[in-house]
Amino acid sequence: MPQLDTSTWFTTIVAMLLALYLVTQLKLLNTNFYQPHTQKNPNKQTPNNHWQLKWTKIYLPHSQLQRS
């Protein structure tokens, strides 16, 4: 029974990891991440909408009321 030749495994694995790294870098290069827009005129008022940009208080469910 012939013995398994493992002499090329290191080269194959390193080449595969290099290719995977390059493909990942190319995919990330073409990705558009969210960038918040900046107002060009700080004196300009933005229109009011019914969704206010503020935090709201989160209440516990009735079954988990904390009593002190």
Phi and psi restraints in degrees (value plus and minus 20) as a CYANA .aco file:
   2 PRO   PHI     -91.6   -51.6
   2 PRO   PSI     128.8   168.8
   3 GLN   PHI    -104.8   -64.8
   3 GLN   PSI     125.8   165.8
   4 LEU   PHI     -92.2   -52.2
   4 LEU   PSI     106.4   146.4
   5 ASP   PHI    -105.9   -65.9
   5 ASP   PSI      91.5   131.5
   6 THR   PHI    -127.2   -87.2
   6 THR   PSI      -4.4    35.6
   7 SER   PHI     -89.9   -49.9
   7 SER   PSI     -45.2    -5.2
   8 THR   PHI    -118.4   -78.4
   8 THR   PSI     -19.8    20.2
   9 TRP   PHI     -83.9   -43.9
   9 TRP   PSI     -61.4   -21.4
  10 PHE   PHI     -80.8   -40.8
  10 PHE   PSI     -66.3   -26.3
  11 THR   PHI     -82.5   -42.5
  11 THR   PSI     -62.1   -22.1
  12 THR   PHI     -84.9   -44.9
  12 THR   PSI     -63.6   -23.6
  13 ILE   PHI     -88.3   -48.3
  13 ILE   PSI     -62.3   -22.3
  14 VAL   PHI     -84.4   -44.4
  14 VAL   PSI     -61.6   -21.6
  15 ALA   PHI     -84.9   -44.9
  15 ALA   PSI     -58.8   -18.8
  16 MET   PHI     -85.7   -45.7
  16 MET   PSI     -63.7   -23.7
  17 LEU   PHI     -85.2   -45.2
  17 LEU   PSI     -59.0   -19.0
  18 LEU   PHI     -83.2   -43.2
  18 LEU   PSI     -63.6   -23.6
  19 ALA   PHI     -84.9   -44.9
  19 ALA   PSI     -60.9   -20.9
  20 LEU   PHI     -83.8   -43.8
  20 LEU   PSI     -60.8   -20.8
  21 TYR   PHI     -83.2   -43.2
  21 TYR   PSI     -64.9   -24.9
  22 LEU   PHI     -85.8   -45.8
  22 LEU   PSI     -61.6   -21.6
  23 VAL   PHI     -83.2   -43.2
  23 VAL   PSI     -61.3   -21.3
  24 THR   PHI     -84.1   -44.1
  24 THR   PSI     -62.2   -22.2
  25 GLN   PHI     -84.3   -44.3
  25 GLN   PSI     -59.8   -19.8
  26 LEU   PHI     -86.6   -46.6
  26 LEU   PSI     -58.0   -18.0
  27 LYS   PHI     -85.9   -45.9
  27 LYS   PSI     -62.3   -22.3
  28 LEU   PHI     -89.6   -49.6
  28 LEU   PSI     -48.6    -8.6
  29 LEU   PHI     -84.8   -44.8
  29 LEU   PSI     -53.7   -13.7
  30 ASN   PHI    -114.0   -74.0
  30 ASN   PSI     -14.5    25.5
  31 THR   PHI    -108.2   -68.2
  31 THR   PSI     113.3   153.3
  32 ASN   PHI    -116.1   -76.1
  32 ASN   PSI      90.8   130.8
  33 PHE   PHI    -106.3   -66.3
  33 PHE   PSI     134.3   174.3
  34 TYR   PHI     -86.6   -46.6
  34 TYR   PSI     108.6   148.6
  35 GLN   PHI    -147.6  -107.6
  35 GLN   PSI      95.6   135.6
  36 PRO   PHI     -82.7   -42.7
  36 PRO   PSI     116.0   156.0
  37 HIS   PHI     -96.4   -56.4
  37 HIS   PSI     126.1   166.1
  38 THR   PHI    -123.7   -83.7
  38 THR   PSI     124.0   164.0
  39 GLN   PHI     -94.2   -54.2
  39 GLN   PSI     112.9   152.9
  40 LYS   PHI     -99.3   -59.3
  40 LYS   PSI     -52.3   -12.3
  41 ASN   PHI    -136.4   -96.4
  41 ASN   PSI      85.2   125.2
  42 PRO   PHI     -88.2   -48.2
  42 PRO   PSI     -39.5     0.5
  43 ASN   PHI    -101.2   -61.2
  43 ASN   PSI     -34.4     5.6
  44 LYS   PHI     -94.9   -54.9
  44 LYS   PSI     109.3   149.3
  45 GLN   PHI    -105.8   -65.8
  45 GLN   PSI     117.4   157.4
  46 THR   PHI    -103.8   -63.8
  46 THR   PSI     128.1   168.1
  47 PRO   PHI     -84.6   -44.6
  47 PRO   PSI     122.5   162.5
  48 ASN   PHI     -97.3   -57.3
  48 ASN   PSI     112.6   152.6
  49 ASN   PHI    -142.6  -102.6
  49 ASN   PSI     147.0   187.0
  50 HIS   PHI     -95.2   -55.2
  50 HIS   PSI     -30.7     9.3
  51 TRP   PHI    -114.4   -74.4
  51 TRP   PSI      82.5   122.5
  52 GLN   PHI    -101.3   -61.3
  52 GLN   PSI     123.2   163.2
  53 LEU   PHI    -106.7   -66.7
  53 LEU   PSI      56.0    96.0
  54 LYS   PHI    -167.6  -127.6
  54 LYS   PSI     142.3   182.3
  55 TRP   PHI    -101.0   -61.0
  55 TRP   PSI     125.3   165.3
  56 THR   PHI    -132.7   -92.7
  56 THR   PSI     133.7   173.7
  57 LYS   PHI     -96.3   -56.3
  57 LYS   PSI     115.5   155.5
  58 ILE   PHI    -122.2   -82.2
  58 ILE   PSI     103.2   143.2
  59 TYR   PHI    -115.9   -75.9
  59 TYR   PSI     129.7   169.7
  60 LEU   PHI     -93.9   -53.9
  60 LEU   PSI     131.1   171.1
  61 PRO   PHI     -81.6   -41.6
  61 PRO   PSI     138.3   178.3
  62 HIS   PHI     -80.5   -40.5
  62 HIS   PSI     -50.0   -10.0
  63 SER   PHI     -95.2   -55.2
  63 SER   PSI     -32.0     8.0
  64 GLN   PHI    -137.2   -97.2
  64 GLN   PSI      12.7    52.7
  65 LEU   PHI     -84.9   -44.9
  65 LEU   PSI     116.2   156.2
  66 GLN   PHI    -111.5   -71.5
  66 GLN   PSI     105.4   145.4
  67 ARG   PHI    -132.9   -92.9
  67 ARG   PSI     109.5   149.5
